[in-house]
Amino acid sequence: MADNNHSTDRDDFGHWLSGFTDGEGCFSLYWRQTRTQLPRAAFVLELRSDDTPILQSIRDYLGAGQIYTRQRKAAAMAILITNKIPILQNVIIPHFDRYPLRAKKSRDFLIWREAVLLLADVKRRPIVHYTFGHGTKPRYTPDELRRFQKLSQQLRAVRRYNSSSEPLPPRNGHKSTDDQQLFHFDQ
């Protein structure tokens, strides 16, 4: 009985986390500057530092992520960042596939998801060893870099405020996104 209760608690927490992410989360695509620019992705939650226990609970639930603090003008902030591609692909994406986002952030997720899967494909390739510089890096083709740039631009564009925004895109297995399909209430 305890195991069933634990899975129900995890399931409830999963639904809560998706709702929390709709309001407080960020699906980020960016370029990391090294000797060359490398495409990167991250899942980020940022709260005031007095809410750090919430981020710790989320990190424990996901089994991944790092918590950092930084000072903002008004208050100290705590940030949960998950940016390792295998974790994004195997933990974060499956979470939001299982517990879909219900608000506009679902648009961000779909674009971000595509970019993460692109980065994961590159990461699976044999590593290229460089004779100059440090270590090894996955090799991106020019088409892959252009694709990532386009996805990054799409992500920025979809975030712009538009008072006449379009309906949300269909989710896995759904033909439309009307309220009846988006929200499932027990009666």
FIKOLZA-1660 file (N, C-alpha, C; in steps of 0.1 Angstrom, whole numbers, plus 5000, padded with zeros to 4 digits):
% residues 187
   i   px   py   pz ch aa at
   1 5008 4988 5000  A  M  N
   1 5000 5000 5000  A  M CA
   1 5009 5013 5000  A  M  C
   2 5020 5012 5007  A  A  N
   2 5028 5024 5008  A  A CA
   2 5034 5027 4994  A  A  C
   3 5038 5017 4986  A  D  N
   3 5043 5020 4973  A  D CA
   3 5033 5026 4964  A  D  C
   4 5020 5022 4965  A  N  N
   4 5010 5028 4957  A  N CA
   4 5008 5043 4961  A  N  C
   5 5008 5045 4974  A  N  N
   5 5007 5059 4979  A  N CA
   5 5019 5068 4974  A  N  C
   6 5031 5062 4974  A  H  N
   6 5042 5069 4970  A  H CA
   6 5041 5073 4955  A  H  C
   7 5036 5063 4947  A  S  N
   7 5035 5066 4932  A  S CA
   7 5024 5077 4930  A  S  C
   8 5013 5077 4938  A  T  N
   8 5003 5087 4937  A  T CA
   8 5009 5100 4941  A  T  C
   9 5017 5101 4951  A  D  N
   9 5024 5113 4955  A  D CA
   9 5033 5118 4944  A  D  C
  10 5040 5109 4938  A  R  N
  10 5049 5113 4927  A  R CA
  10 5041 5119 4915  A  R  C
  11 5030 5112 4912  A  D  N
  11 5021 5116 4902  A  D CA
  11 5015 5130 4904  A  D  C
  12 5010 5132 4917  A  D  N
  12 5005 5145 4921  A  D CA
  12 5016 5156 4919  A  D  C
  13 5028 5152 4924  A  F  N
  13 5039 5162 4923  A  F CA
  13 5042 5165 4909  A  F  C
  14 5041 5155 4900  A  G  N
  14 5044 5157 4886  A  G CA
  14 5034 5167 4880  A  G  C
  15 5022 5165 4883  A  H  N
  15 5012 5175 4878  A  H CA
  15 5014 5189 4884  A  H  C
  16 5017 5189 4897  A  W  N
  16 5020 5202 4903  A  W CA
  16 5032 5209 4896  A  W  C
  17 5043 5201 4894  A  L  N
  17 5055 5207 4888  A  L CA
  17 5052 5213 4874  A  L  C
  18 5044 5206 4866  A  S  N
  18 5041 5212 4853  A  S CA
  18 5033 5225 4855  A  S  C
  19 5024 5226 4864  A  G  N
  19 5016 5238 4866  A  G CA
  19 5026 5249 4871  A  G  C
  20 5034 5245 4880  A  F  N
  20 5044 5255 4886  A  F CA
  20 5053 5260 4875  A  F  C
  21 5057 5251 4866  A  T  N
  21 5066 5255 4855  A  T CA
  21 5059 5264 4845  A  T  C
  22 5046 5262 4843  A  D  N
  22 5038 5271 4834  A  D CA
  22 5040 5286 4839  A  D  C
  23 5041 5287 4852  A  G  N
  23 5042 5301 4858  A  G CA
  23 5056 5306 4860  A  G  C
  24 5065 5297 4865  A  E  N
  24 5078 5301 4869  A  E CA
  24 5090 5295 4861  A  E  C
  25 5087 5286 4852  A  G  N
  25 5098 5280 4845  A  G CA
  25 5103 5287 4833  A  G  C
  26 5114 5282 4828  A  C  N
  26 5120 5288 4815  A  C CA
  26 5127 5276 4808  A  C  C
  27 5123 5275 4795  A  F  N
  27 5130 5266 4786  A  F CA
  27 5140 5275 4778  A  F  C
  28 5152 5273 4780  A  S  N
  28 5162 5282 4774  A  S CA
  28 5171 5276 4764  A  S  C
  29 5173 5284 4753  A  L  N
  29 5183 5280 4742  A  L CA
  29 5192 5291 4741  A  L  C
  30 5205 5288 4741  A  Y  N
  30 5215 5299 4741  A  Y CA
  30 5228 5294 4735  A  Y  C
  31 5237 5303 4732  A  W  N
  31 5250 5300 4727  A  W CA
  31 5261 5302 4737  A  W  C
  32 5269 5292 4740  A  R  N
  32 5279 5293 4750  A  R CA
  32 5292 5297 4742  A  R  C
  33 5298 5308 4747  A  Q  N
  33 5310 5313 4740  A  Q CA
  33 5322 5306 4746  A  Q  C
  34 5329 5298 4737  A  T  N
  34 5342 5293 4741  A  T CA
  34 5351 5298 4729  A  T  C
  35 5359 5290 4724  A  R  N
  35 5367 5294 4712  A  R CA
  35 5358 5296 4700  A  R  C
  36 5347 5288 4701  A  T  N
  36 5336 5289 4691  A  T CA
  36 5323 5290 4699  A  T  C
  37 5313 5294 4692  A  Q  N
  37 5300 5294 4699  A  Q CA
  37 5294 5280 4698  A  Q  C
  38 5289 5275 4709  A  L  N
  38 5283 5261 4710  A  L CA
  38 5269 5263 4714  A  L  C
  39 5260 5256 4707  A  P  N
  39 5246 5256 4711  A  P CA
  39 5243 5249 4724  A  P  C
  40 5235 5255 4733  A  R  N
  40 5232 5249 4746  A  R CA
  40 5217 5250 4749  A  R  C
  41 5212 5242 4758  A  A  N
  41 5198 5243 4762  A  A CA
  41 5198 5241 4777  A  A  C
  42 5188 5246 4784  A  A  N
  42 5186 5245 4798  A  A CA
  42 5172 5246 4802  A  A  C
  43 5168 5239 4813  A  F  N
  43 5155 5241 4820  A  F CA
  43 5158 5248 4833  A  F  C
  44 5151 5259 4835  A  V  N
  44 5155 5268 4846  A  V CA
  44 5142 5272 4854  A  V  C
  45 5143 5271 4867  A  L  N
  45 5133 5277 4876  A  L CA
  45 5140 5287 4885  A  L  C
  46 5135 5299 4887  A  E  N
  46 5141 5309 4895  A  E CA
  46 5131 5314 4905  A  E  C
  47 5134 5314 4918  A  L  N
  47 5125 5319 4928  A  L CA
  47 5134 5328 4938  A  L  C
  48 5127 5335 4947  A  R  N
  48 5134 5342 4957  A  R CA
  48 5141 5331 4966  A  R  C
  49 5152 5335 4971  A  S  N
  49 5160 5325 4979  A  S CA
  49 5153 5319 4991  A  S  C
  50 5143 5326 4996  A  D  N
  50 5136 5321 5008  A  D CA
  50 5127 5309 5003  A  D  C
  51 5126 5307 4990  A  D  N
  51 5118 5295 4985  A  D CA
  51 5127 5284 4980  A  D  C
  52 5140 5284 4984  A  T  N
  52 5149 5274 4981  A  T CA
  52 5144 5260 4984  A  T  C
  53 5137 5257 4995  A  P  N
  53 5132 5244 4998  A  P CA
  53 5123 5238 4986  A  P  C
  54 5116 5247 4980  A  I  N
  54 5108 5243 4969  A  I CA
  54 5117 5238 4957  A  I  C
  55 5127 5245 4954  A  L  N
  55 5136 5241 4944  A  L CA
  55 5143 5228 4948  A  L  C
  56 5147 5226 4960  A  Q  N
  56 5153 5214 4965  A  Q CA
  56 5143 5202 4963  A  Q  C
  57 5130 5204 4966  A  S  N
  57 5121 5193 4964  A  S CA
  57 5119 5190 4949  A  S  C
  58 5120 5200 4941  A  I  N
  58 5119 5197 4926  A  I CA
  58 5132 5190 4922  A  I  C
  59 5143 5194 4926  A  R  N
  59 5156 5187 4923  A  R CA
  59 5155 5173 4927  A  R  C
  60 5150 5170 4939  A  D  N
  60 5149 5156 4945  A  D CA
  60 5140 5148 4936  A  D  C
  61 5129 5154 4932  A  Y  N
  61 5119 5147 4924  A  Y CA
  61 5125 5143 4910  A  Y  C
  62 5131 5153 4904  A  L  N
  62 5137 5151 4891  A  L CA
  62 5150 5142 4892  A  L  C
  63 5157 5143 4903  A  G  N
  63 5169 5136 4904  A  G CA
  63 5180 5142 4896  A  G  C
  64 5179 5155 4894  A  A  N
  64 5188 5162 4885  A  A CA
  64 5187 5177 4888  A  A  C
  65 5198 5184 4884  A  G  N
  65 5198 5199 4885  A  G CA
  65 5207 5204 4896  A  G  C
  66 5211 5216 4894  A  Q  N
  66 5220 5223 4904  A  Q CA
  66 5213 5236 4908  A  Q  C
  67 5214 5239 4921  A  I  N
  67 5208 5251 4927  A  I CA
  67 5219 5261 4930  A  I  C
  68 5217 5273 4925  A  Y  N
  68 5226 5284 4927  A  Y CA
  68 5219 5296 4933  A  Y  C
  69 5226 5305 4938  A  T  N
  69 5220 5317 4943  A  T CA
  69 5227 5329 4937  A  T  C
  70 5220 5340 4935  A  R  N
  70 5225 5352 4930  A  R CA
  70 5218 5364 4936  A  R  C
  71 5224 5375 4936  A  Q  N
  71 5218 5387 4942  A  Q CA
  71 5211 5395 4930  A  Q  C
  72 5199 5398 4932  A  R  N
  72 5192 5407 4922  A  R CA
  72 5190 5421 4930  A  R  C
  73 5186 5431 4923  A  K  N
  73 5184 5444 4930  A  K CA
  73 5176 5443 4942  A  K  C
  74 5164 5437 4941  A  A  N
  74 5155 5437 4952  A  A CA
  74 5157 5425 4962  A  A  C
  75 5162 5414 4957  A  A  N
  75 5163 5402 4966  A  A CA
  75 5173 5392 4961  A  A  C
  76 5177 5383 4970  A  A  N
  76 5185 5372 4966  A  A CA
  76 5176 5362 4959  A  A  C
  77 5182 5356 4949  A  M  N
  77 5174 5346 4941  A  M CA
  77 5180 5332 4942  A  M  C
  78 5172 5322 4941  A  A  N
  78 5177 5308 4940  A  A CA
  78 5173 5303 4926  A  A  C
  79 5182 5296 4920  A  I  N
  79 5179 5292 4906  A  I CA
  79 5183 5277 4905  A  I  C
  80 5173 5269 4900  A  L  N
  80 5175 5255 4897  A  L CA
  80 5178 5254 4882  A  L  C
  81 5189 5249 4878  A  I  N
  81 5193 5248 4864  A  I CA
  81 5196 5234 4861  A  I  C
  82 5190 5229 4850  A  T  N
  82 5194 5216 4845  A  T CA
  82 5198 5218 4830  A  T  C
  83 5210 5215 4827  A  N  N
  83 5215 5218 4813  A  N CA
  83 5223 5207 4807  A  N  C
  84 5224 5195 4813  A  K  N
  84 5230 5184 4807  A  K CA
  84 5221 5177 4797  A  K  C
  85 5225 5176 4785  A  I  N
  85 5217 5171 4774  A  I CA
  85 5210 5158 4777  A  I  C
  86 5218 5148 4782  A  P  N
  86 5211 5135 4785  A  P CA
  86 5200 5136 4796  A  P  C
  87 5202 5145 4805  A  I  N
  87 5192 5147 4816  A  I CA
  87 5180 5154 4809  A  I  C
  88 5182 5164 4801  A  L  N
  88 5171 5171 4794  A  L CA
  88 5163 5162 4786  A  L  C
  89 5170 5153 4778  A  Q  N
  89 5164 5144 4769  A  Q CA
  89 5157 5132 4777  A  Q  C
  90 5163 5127 4787  A  N  N
  90 5158 5115 4794  A  N CA
  90 5150 5117 4806  A  N  C
  91 5150 5130 4812  A  V  N
  91 5142 5133 4824  A  V CA
  91 5132 5144 4822  A  V  C
  92 5137 5155 4817  A  I  N
  92 5129 5167 4816  A  I CA
  92 5118 5166 4805  A  I  C
  93 5123 5162 4793  A  I  N
  93 5113 5160 4782  A  I CA
  93 5103 5149 4785  A  I  C
  94 5107 5137 4790  A  P  N
  94 5096 5128 4793  A  P CA
  94 5087 5133 4804  A  P  C
  95 5092 5141 4814  A  H  N
  95 5083 5146 4824  A  H CA
  95 5072 5155 4818  A  H  C
  96 5076 5164 4809  A  F  N
  96 5066 5173 4803  A  F CA
  96 5058 5166 4792  A  F  C
  97 5062 5155 4787  A  D  N
  97 5054 5147 4778  A  D CA
  97 5043 5140 4786  A  D  C
  98 5047 5135 4798  A  R  N
  98 5037 5128 4806  A  R CA
  98 5028 5138 4813  A  R  C
  99 5033 5149 4818  A  Y  N
  99 5025 5159 4825  A  Y CA
  99 5026 5172 4817  A  Y  C
 100 5017 5173 4807  A  P  N
 100 5018 5184 4797  A  P CA
 100 5016 5198 4804  A  P  C
 101 5023 5208 4798  A  L  N
 101 5020 5222 4802  A  L CA
 101 5006 5226 4797  A  L  C
 102 4999 5234 4803  A  R  N
 102 4986 5238 4800  A  R CA
 102 4984 5252 4794  A  R  C
 103 4995 5260 4796  A  A  N
 103 4994 5274 4792  A  A CA
 103 5003 5277 4780  A  A  C
 104 5005 5290 4777  A  K  N
 104 5013 5294 4766  A  K CA
 104 5028 5288 4766  A  K  C
 105 5033 5285 4778  A  K  N
 105 5046 5279 4779  A  K CA
 105 5047 5266 4771  A  K  C
 106 5036 5260 4768  A  S  N
 106 5036 5247 4761  A  S CA
 106 5042 5250 4747  A  S  C
 107 5040 5262 4741  A  R  N
 107 5047 5265 4728  A  R CA
 107 5062 5266 4730  A  R  C
 108 5067 5272 4741  A  D  N
 108 5081 5272 4743  A  D CA
 108 5086 5258 4744  A  D  C
 109 5080 5250 4751  A  F  N
 109 5084 5236 4753  A  F CA
 109 5086 5228 4740  A  F  C
 110 5076 5230 4731  A  L  N
 110 5077 5222 4719  A  L CA
 110 5089 5226 4710  A  L  C
 111 5092 5239 4710  A  I  N
 111 5103 5244 4702  A  I CA
 111 5116 5239 4709  A  I  C
 112 5117 5241 4722  A  W  N
 112 5128 5238 4730  A  W CA
 112 5131 5223 4729  A  W  C
 113 5120 5215 4730  A  R  N
 113 5121 5200 4729  A  R CA
 113 5128 5196 4716  A  R  C
 114 5124 5202 4705  A  E  N
 114 5130 5199 4692  A  E CA
 114 5145 5203 4692  A  E  C
 115 5149 5214 4698  A  A  N
 115 5163 5218 4699  A  A CA
 115 5171 5208 4708  A  A  C
 116 5165 5204 4719  A  V  N
 116 5172 5194 4728  A  V CA
 116 5175 5181 4720  A  V  C
 117 5165 5177 4713  A  L  N
 117 5167 5164 4705  A  L CA
 117 5177 5166 4694  A  L  C
 118 5178 5177 4688  A  L  N
 118 5189 5180 4678  A  L CA
 118 5202 5179 4685  A  L  C
 119 5204 5186 4697  A  L  N
 119 5216 5186 4704  A  L CA
 119 5220 5171 4709  A  L  C
 120 5210 5164 4712  A  A  N
 120 5212 5150 4716  A  A CA
 120 5217 5141 4705  A  A  C
 121 5211 5144 4693  A  D  N
 121 5216 5136 4681  A  D CA
 121 5231 5139 4678  A  D  C
 122 5235 5152 4679  A  V  N
 122 5249 5156 4677  A  V CA
 122 5258 5149 4688  A  V  C
 123 5253 5149 4700  A  K  N
 123 5261 5144 4711  A  K CA
 123 5263 5129 4710  A  K  C
 124 5254 5122 4703  A  R  N
 124 5255 5107 4701  A  R CA
 124 5266 5103 4691  A  R  C
 125 5270 5113 4683  A  R  N
 125 5280 5110 4673  A  R CA
 125 5294 5108 4679  A  R  C
 126 5302 5101 4672  A  P  N
 126 5316 5100 4677  A  P CA
 126 5322 5113 4680  A  P  C
 127 5330 5114 4691  A  I  N
 127 5336 5127 4695  A  I CA
 127 5348 5130 4685  A  I  C
 128 5349 5142 4682  A  V  N
 128 5360 5147 4674  A  V CA
 128 5371 5152 4683  A  V  C
 129 5383 5147 4682  A  H  N
 129 5394 5151 4690  A  H CA
 129 5402 5162 4683  A  H  C
 130 5404 5173 4691  A  Y  N
 130 5412 5184 4685  A  Y CA
 130 5426 5184 4690  A  Y  C
 131 5435 5187 4681  A  T  N
 131 5449 5187 4685  A  T CA
 131 5453 5200 4692  A  T  C
 132 5446 5210 4689  A  F  N
 132 5448 5223 4696  A  F CA
 132 5437 5226 4705  A  F  C
 133 5439 5232 4716  A  G  N
 133 5428 5236 4725  A  G CA
 133 5426 5225 4735  A  G  C
 134 5415 5226 4742  A  H  N
 134 5412 5217 4753  A  H CA
 134 5402 5206 4749  A  H  C
 135 5405 5194 4752  A  G  N
 135 5395 5183 4752  A  G CA
 135 5389 5180 4738  A  G  C
 136 5376 5176 4739  A  T  N
 136 5369 5172 4727  A  T CA
 136 5356 5179 4726  A  T  C
 137 5350 5180 4714  A  K  N
 137 5337 5186 4713  A  K CA
 137 5329 5179 4702  A  K  C
 138 5316 5178 4703  A  P  N
 138 5308 5173 4693  A  P CA
 138 5309 5182 4680  A  P  C
 139 5309 5176 4669  A  R  N
 139 5310 5185 4657  A  R CA
 139 5296 5187 4651  A  R  C
 140 5293 5200 4650  A  Y  N
 140 5280 5204 4644  A  Y CA
 140 5281 5207 4630  A  Y  C
 141 5272 5203 4621  A  T  N
 141 5273 5207 4607  A  T CA
 141 5267 5221 4606  A  T  C
 142 5270 5228 4595  A  P  N
 142 5264 5241 4593  A  P CA
 142 5249 5241 4593  A  P  C
 143 5243 5230 4588  A  D  N
 143 5228 5229 4588  A  D CA
 143 5223 5227 4602  A  D  C
 144 5230 5220 4610  A  E  N
 144 5225 5218 4624  A  E CA
 144 5226 5231 4632  A  E  C
 145 5237 5239 4630  A  L  N
 145 5239 5252 4636  A  L CA
 145 5228 5262 4631  A  L  C
 146 5225 5261 4618  A  R  N
 146 5214 5270 4613  A  R CA
 146 5200 5266 4619  A  R  C
 147 5198 5253 4620  A  R  N
 147 5186 5248 4626  A  R CA
 147 5184 5252 4640  A  R  C
 148 5195 5251 4648  A  F  N
 148 5194 5255 4662  A  F CA
 148 5192 5270 4663  A  F  C
 149 5198 5278 4654  A  Q  N
 149 5196 5293 4654  A  Q CA
 149 5182 5296 4651  A  Q  C
 150 5176 5289 4641  A  K  N
 150 5162 5291 4638  A  K CA
 150 5153 5288 4649  A  K  C
 151 5155 5276 4656  A  L  N
 151 5147 5273 4668  A  L CA
 151 5149 5283 4679  A  L  C
 152 5161 5288 4681  A  S  N
 152 5163 5298 4691  A  S CA
 152 5155 5311 4688  A  S  C
 153 5155 5315 4675  A  Q  N
 153 5147 5327 4671  A  Q CA
 153 5132 5324 4672  A  Q  C
 154 5128 5312 4669  A  Q  N
 154 5114 5309 4671  A  Q CA
 154 5110 5310 4686  A  Q  C
 155 5118 5305 4694  A  L  N
 155 5115 5305 4709  A  L CA
 155 5114 5320 4713  A  L  C
 156 5123 5329 4709  A  R  N
 156 5122 5343 4713  A  R CA
 156 5109 5349 4707  A  R  C
 157 5106 5345 4695  A  A  N
 157 5094 5351 4688  A  A CA
 157 5081 5347 4695  A  A  C
 158 5080 5334 4699  A  V  N
 158 5068 5329 4705  A  V CA
 158 5065 5335 4719  A  V  C
 159 5076 5340 4725  A  R  N
 159 5075 5346 4738  A  R CA
 159 5070 5360 4738  A  R  C
 160 5070 5367 4726  A  R  N
 160 5066 5381 4726  A  R CA
 160 5051 5381 4729  A  R  C
 161 5047 5391 4736  A  Y  N
 161 5033 5393 4740  A  Y CA
 161 5025 5396 4728  A  Y  C
 162 5014 5389 4727  A  N  N
 162 5004 5392 4716  A  N CA
 162 4990 5390 4722  A  N  C
 163 4983 5401 4723  A  S  N
 163 4970 5400 4729  A  S CA
 163 4960 5392 4721  A  S  C
 164 4963 5390 4709  A  S  N
 164 4954 5381 4701  A  S CA
 164 4961 5368 4697  A  S  C
 165 4966 5362 4708  A  S  N
 165 4974 5350 4706  A  S CA
 165 4966 5339 4700  A  S  C
 166 4972 5330 4692  A  E  N
 166 4966 5319 4686  A  E CA
 166 4963 5308 4697  A  E  C
 167 4954 5298 4693  A  P  N
 167 4952 5287 4703  A  P CA
 167 4965 5279 4705  A  P  C
 168 4965 5272 4716  A  L  N
 168 4977 5264 4719  A  L CA
 168 4978 5253 4709  A  L  C
 169 4990 5248 4706  A  P  N
 169 4992 5237 4696  A  P CA
 169 4987 5224 4702  A  P  C
 170 4983 5215 4693  A  P  N
 170 4978 5202 4698  A  P CA
 170 4989 5195 4706  A  P  C
 171 4985 5187 4716  A  R  N
 171 4995 5179 4724  A  R CA
 171 4995 5165 4719  A  R  C
 172 5004 5157 4724  A  N  N
 172 5005 5143 4720  A  N CA
 172 4991 5137 4721  A  N  C
 173 4987 5131 4710  A  G  N
 173 4975 5123 4710  A  G CA
 173 4962 5131 4710  A  G  C
 174 4963 5145 4710  A  H  N
 174 4951 5153 4709  A  H CA
 174 4949 5159 4696  A  H  C
 175 4937 5159 4691  A  K  N
 175 4935 5165 4677  A  K CA
 175 4932 5180 4679  A  K  C
 176 4927 5185 4690  A  S  N
 176 4925 5199 4692  A  S CA
 176 4928 5202 4707  A  S  C
 177 4928 5215 4710  A  T  N
 177 4931 5219 4723  A  T CA
 177 4920 5226 4730  A  T  C
 178 4908 5222 4728  A  D  N
 178 4897 5229 4735  A  D CA
 178 4897 5226 4749  A  D  C
 179 4890 5233 4757  A  D  N
 179 4891 5232 4772  A  D CA
 179 4887 5217 4776  A  D  C
 180 4878 5211 4769  A  Q  N
 180 4874 5197 4773  A  Q CA
 180 4886 5188 4772  A  Q  C
 181 4894 5190 4763  A  Q  N
 181 4906 5181 4762  A  Q CA
 181 4918 5185 4770  A  Q  C
 182 4919 5198 4772  A  L  N
 182 4930 5203 4780  A  L CA
 182 4929 5200 4795  A  L  C
 183 4917 5201 4800  A  F  N
 183 4915 5199 4814  A  F CA
 183 4906 5187 4817  A  F  C
 184 4912 5178 4825  A  H  N
 184 4904 5165 4828  A  H CA
 184 4901 5166 4843  A  H  C
 185 4889 5168 4846  A  F  N
 185 4884 5168 4860  A  F CA
 185 4876 5156 4863  A  F  C
 186 4879 5150 4875  A  D  N
 186 4871 5139 4879  A  D CA
 186 4857 5145 4884  A  D  C
 187 4847 5138 4880  A  Q  N
 187 4833 5143 4883  A  Q CA
 187 4827 5133 4893  A  Q  C
% end
